[in-house]
Amino acid sequence: MKHRNSHLLIGYWSRLRRDGQIPDQADIDPRGIKRMLPSVFILDAHDPACPTYRLAGTLICERFGQELRGTSFFGHWEAAARDTLQLLSARALAAKHAICLSAIGTTSHCATMEMETVLAPLTFGPGAARRFLGITQFLGDATSLAGRPITCERLTGSAAIHESETSSRPSEPPSAAPAIRPSHRPYLRLVVSQDKAAALHFTAGNGVGKLISALDIAPAIRLVR
């Protein structure tokens, strides 16, 4: 998984598990995922050949240019991917594990955007899992779409999600370290009182005390800026 919200959603779903069983839809509290809600959806996969959106966040509907509730999840995927998607979703429900789908979304004017969809199984009342809690993330700059909706998704990869991945997710990149500014302090000049004056030039960073100790000079020393 590439997007931070994908990890957060799987982490939330994992915390709702009880004795290894997958959560029920009734366990989902929108307040627990409120920052992700525009990208979150729930699928009814009672008919694996035609999973449908029970609800979908506003951002997903906007990107696809339509209200998705009641429409087929396969409707915006290329035909060649649908058999694979059906098999993957059926396996995820049977094995009670989440899956991640990687895709390229395309508009009618051939603009493209990388996408990532995560599906995590849910029960809906007694019985086997037959729904998914999902999230779709659009990876990249949406301005490349020029405001046009995505009309087709091409499947580029898929993977089962191991829940331990959520705890080993790379952290946010550290902020850039402040630039080190060169010192503008004046040079110091060490003048030694002896038969022949010896002048040594060095910067303040060189360590005045260490230099004096190394030279084993008599106390008649003065520092001049």
HELIX and SHEET records of a PDB file:
HELIX    1   1 ARG A    4  ARG A   15  1                                  12    
HELIX    2   2 GLN A   25  ASP A   27  5                                   3    
HELIX    3   3 PRO A   30  ILE A   33  5                                   4    
HELIX    4   4 LEU A   37  SER A   39  5                                   3    
HELIX    5   5 THR A   58  PHE A   64  1                                   7    
HELIX    6   6 PHE A   73  HIS A   76  5                                   4    
HELIX    7   7 ALA A   79  ALA A   95  1                                  17    
HELIX    8   8 ALA A  142  LEU A  145  5                                   4    
HELIX    9   9 GLU A  163  THR A  166  5                                   4    
HELIX   10  10 ALA A  204  ASN A  206  5                                   3    
HELIX   11  11 VAL A  208  LEU A  215  1                                   8    
SHEET    1   A 6 THR A  52  ALA A  56  0                                        
SHEET    2   A 6 VAL A  40  ASP A  44 -1                                        
SHEET    3   A 6 ARG A 131  LEU A 139 -1                                        
SHEET    4   A 6 THR A 112  LEU A 122 -1                                        
SHEET    5   A 6 ALA A  98  THR A 107 -1                                        
SHEET    6   A 6 ILE A 150  ILE A 161 -1                                        
SHEET    1   B 3 ALA A 198  PHE A 202  0                                        
SHEET    2   B 3 LEU A 188  VAL A 192 -1                                        
SHEET    3   B 3 ILE A 221  VAL A 224 -1                                        
END                                                                             
